[in-house]
């Protein structure tokens, strides 16, 4: 029997800033990428920021 659906924003056991730093680093070469790939990079940053903000009450 499958478990409950995975939450879109799961809590991280590590410092959420690590995910943000990695996602933001993905924007470094944005100018060299085709425009069609920009959205995925921005969405990754948005997701990491959302996860970090959702954990702020646990600080």
C-alpha positions as CSV (number, residue, x, y, z in Angstrom):
1,X,0.0,0.0,0.0
2,X,1.5,3.4,-1.0
3,X,2.0,6.0,1.7
4,X,0.6,9.5,1.6
5,X,1.7,11.7,-1.3
6,X,5.0,13.4,-0.8
7,X,4.7,17.0,0.3
8,X,5.9,19.5,-2.4
9,X,8.1,21.3,0.2
10,X,9.7,18.7,2.3
11,X,11.7,19.8,5.4
12,X,15.4,19.6,4.9
13,X,17.7,18.2,7.6
14,X,20.5,20.4,6.4
15,X,20.9,24.1,6.3
16,X,18.4,25.4,3.7
17,X,21.0,28.0,2.5
18,X,23.0,25.2,0.9
19,X,20.2,24.5,-1.6
20,X,19.7,28.2,-2.2
21,X,23.4,28.7,-2.9
22,X,23.4,25.8,-5.3
23,X,20.3,27.0,-7.2
24,X,21.6,30.5,-7.4
25,X,25.0,29.2,-8.7
26,X,22.9,27.8,-11.6
27,X,22.2,31.3,-12.7
28,X,25.8,32.2,-13.2
29,X,25.9,30.9,-16.8
30,X,22.4,32.0,-17.6
31,X,23.5,34.3,-20.4
32,X,25.1,31.4,-22.2
33,X,22.0,29.2,-22.1
34,X,19.1,29.1,-24.5
35,X,16.2,31.2,-23.3
36,X,14.1,28.1,-23.1
37,X,16.3,26.8,-20.2
38,X,16.0,30.0,-18.1
39,X,12.6,29.1,-16.7
40,X,13.9,25.9,-15.2
41,X,16.8,27.7,-13.5
42,X,14.6,30.4,-12.1
43,X,12.1,27.8,-10.9
44,X,14.8,26.0,-9.0
45,X,15.8,29.2,-7.2
46,X,12.1,29.9,-6.4
47,X,11.6,26.4,-5.0
48,X,14.7,26.6,-2.8
49,X,13.6,30.0,-1.5
50,X,10.1,28.7,-0.8
51,X,11.5,25.7,1.1
52,X,13.8,27.9,3.2
53,X,11.0,30.4,4.0
54,X,8.7,27.5,5.0
55,X,11.3,26.5,7.7
56,X,11.8,29.9,9.2
57,X,9.4,29.2,12.1
58,X,11.6,26.3,13.1
59,X,14.7,28.6,13.7
